Amino acid sequence: MKALTLAAALMLGTCLTAPSQAQTTTETAPMDLTFERVFASPGLDGPTPRKVKLSPDGRYLTVLRNREADRERYDLWAYDRNAGEWAMLVDSEALGSGRDLSEDEKMQRERARVGSLKGIIDYQWTKDASGVLVPLDGDLYLARLSGETVQLTDTEESELNPALSNTGAYVSFVRDRRLWVGETGGEAQPVTPKEGEDVRWGEAEFVAQEEMARLTGYWWSPDDRRVAVERFDESMVGIVTRAAIGATGTKVFDQRYPVAGSENADVELYVMDPDGNNRVKVDLAAHQQPGIYTEGDPTDFYLARVDWAPDGSALYVQRQNREQTVLDMLKVDPETGAATPVFTEKAAVADYWINLGDDYKLLDNGDLVWWSERDGYGHLYLYSAGDDWQDARQLTRGAFVVSKLVGVDQAAKRLFYLATSAEDSLEQHIYSLDYADPAAQPQRLTETDYTHSATMDGKGQTLVITRSNDDTPPHSYIADQQGQRFAWIEENALDADHPYAPYLASHRPTQYGTIEAEDGTPLYWEMVTPEMEPGKRYPVYYYHYSGPGPQIVDRGWNGALRQAIVDKGYIWFALDNRGSNYRGVAFEQPLYRAMGGVEVRDQKAGAEYLKTLDFVDPDKIAIDGWSYGGYMTLKQLQADPGLYAAGVSGAPVTRWELYDTHYTERYMGTPQADGEAYTAASAIPEATKITDPLLIIHGMADDNVVFENATEVISAMQEANVPFEMMLYPGYTHRVSGEQISPHRYNTVFRFLESHGVTPPE
């Protein structure tokens, strides 16, 4: 552990200061990075703690910490604030069985983006702070602070979505498509029926997990008197036969996968007692608004979010229409299941959609803090219980985006949030605001030149902050409500003992800038250049994602991979086109019914800008992207032959009719109603026009961008005798990564580039 004790942290003072220059430099000779070292253990970013939590009594700070010898294996550590000592609370190797996870749990982990992690990936404190519930290798354990560990389950099947109820009286989980509940430490029993292979209780359906960031299908009431449980029937959902082709054999899975324009799972919601009795069905279709559901079907909607009122008197359900242009907040009577719309959120402008999020909070007095893009930017609003949520007061405003509601101190009527600023969308900072005072101004709690992320305890008293910048890997600390640090969780100083220290001498800084899109919109780019000799021109590794959502260009630490590419003599470059996050509605909107259009033109502007630079070899600009970025590589090569020297297309969507409903229809509508948009967006019809060198990469067991996407474009090019290259990874899903596979992938990419003359100058 490189964390300081609480006492040591207090002796150092509470001011937030960057590591000293002595910490961030070294006298060692430059050492080039290899891809093998980038993905080996210990990780070059330094320790990366996850799931930082405070015990309910405030005495212990717990964190999942990865091992030096295995960067992807996590153990549970606890810091005793009274004793000032760290100790490993649960050793994942000593406690775990090491057995394989069930296919359901593997797929859940993939959709939660933690499929590569091993050991402990989550945990939950008991209400009395005597121990933690730990899922491990498909079973459940109760690890007590006394040192005793009790195994709660021991089955061949995995226990999915495990949770302690709010009072800690019950342990619950999903097994064999049913919800199971038992008294903590006792024997659990199924409380929902078994209804065949296509009906599941207590789970989130595929699109909820993959696209809506809703990973559970049941919710305990605050007093444990009731539990709300999702039931879904996916018998009407189309089947994709997914062949998990491995090195020594093939397993075939019939996966229910709702492609764009097809039927979704039939989702219902019930409220019941902990033993499954007194079950009532929630009227999710209550008071549907005519015309907002696809083809007038009042049952064709999404169950977006479910929350209990703090006193357990009501259940609040967010219901989103199929087009994702309307979101109803329903208030449900848990006794009867009757539902009444409280308010309706509509898309900010025409030809736009509603971005779901978790940045809202039901307050104890009945008020609601709510996030909305209704004024063109993501901001916070306050609905008052006094007027039955009929109107909302805007709490934040301006040409910036609130990216996260971090916490609320209800006693002091102060909330904490993460946001960009009107001056700089590349940094995220923590702000606090007195939400009771309409004239109050937000206070920034974090310093500039870093970008931040944060969480908070349930009462809004203590901040857990992580920050980084281009030259500083993430370090995390506990802070008070003013943002003042009082203890490191992980200082992660770039000193001589840091794993990245041998490579600091060759570390290259990141440069930032903007270019204009065709309509004059500024587009941010970032670039890392190698040590360059005057008069020489260098190749460019042009990385892109380009799809809606993720922001690539920011001021945070970006890891060692790009430095390894730069060490090979390449310029690393990325640009965020219109459609990406944290720039407001007007910046995202151009993707509406037009995927594969505006993004291609914006990325082209980036390439044309690069060609004006006297240190760039204009004939050696290669593009590489994964998932949406893989799709974009195909569309860019088709649109502008000769502009790029080569392209790498990883796990590409090639025809949007093959991708899922919730994601695709949000931007593209349905193939039935918007067929022309789908045809224009497809990467198949013009695949044979690709004349530049192309490398296609795909995991052969991909459950997200199914392998059929790759086989369609492969077949089209083969039938037309169009040359391309290919690297397939048997047994790998959408996440083709690992200590050995990741170097193989990147070595393959650069051998491909070198074979086509995309090489550094002599």
Secondary structure by P-SEA (a helix, b strand, c coil): cccccaaaaaaacccccccccccccccccbbbbccccccccccccccccccccccccccbbbbbbbbcccccbbbbbbbcccccccccccccccccccccccaaaaaaaaaaccccccccccccccccccbbbbbcccbbbbbccccccccccccccccccccccccccbbbbbcccbbbbbccccbbbbcccccccccccccccccccccccccccccccccccbbbbbbbbcccbbbbbcccccccbbbbbbcccccccccccbbbbbbbcccccbbbbbcccccccccccccccccccccccccccccccbbbbbbbcccccbbbbbbbcccccccccccccccccccbbbbbbcccccccccccccccccccccbbbbbbccccccbbbbcccccccccccccccccccbbbbbbbccccccbbbbbbbccccccbbbbbcccccccccccccccccccbbbbbcccccbbbbbbcccccccccccccccccccccccccccbbbbbbbcccccccbbbbbbbccccccccbbbbbbccccccccccccccccccaaaaaaaaabbbbbbbbcccccccccccccccccccccaaaaaaaaaaaaaaacccccccbbbbbbccaaaaaaaaaaaaccccccbbbbcccccccccccccccccccccccccaaaaaaacccccccccccbbbbbbccccccccaaaaaaaaaaaaaaccccccccccccccccccccaaaaaaaaaaaaaaaacccccc
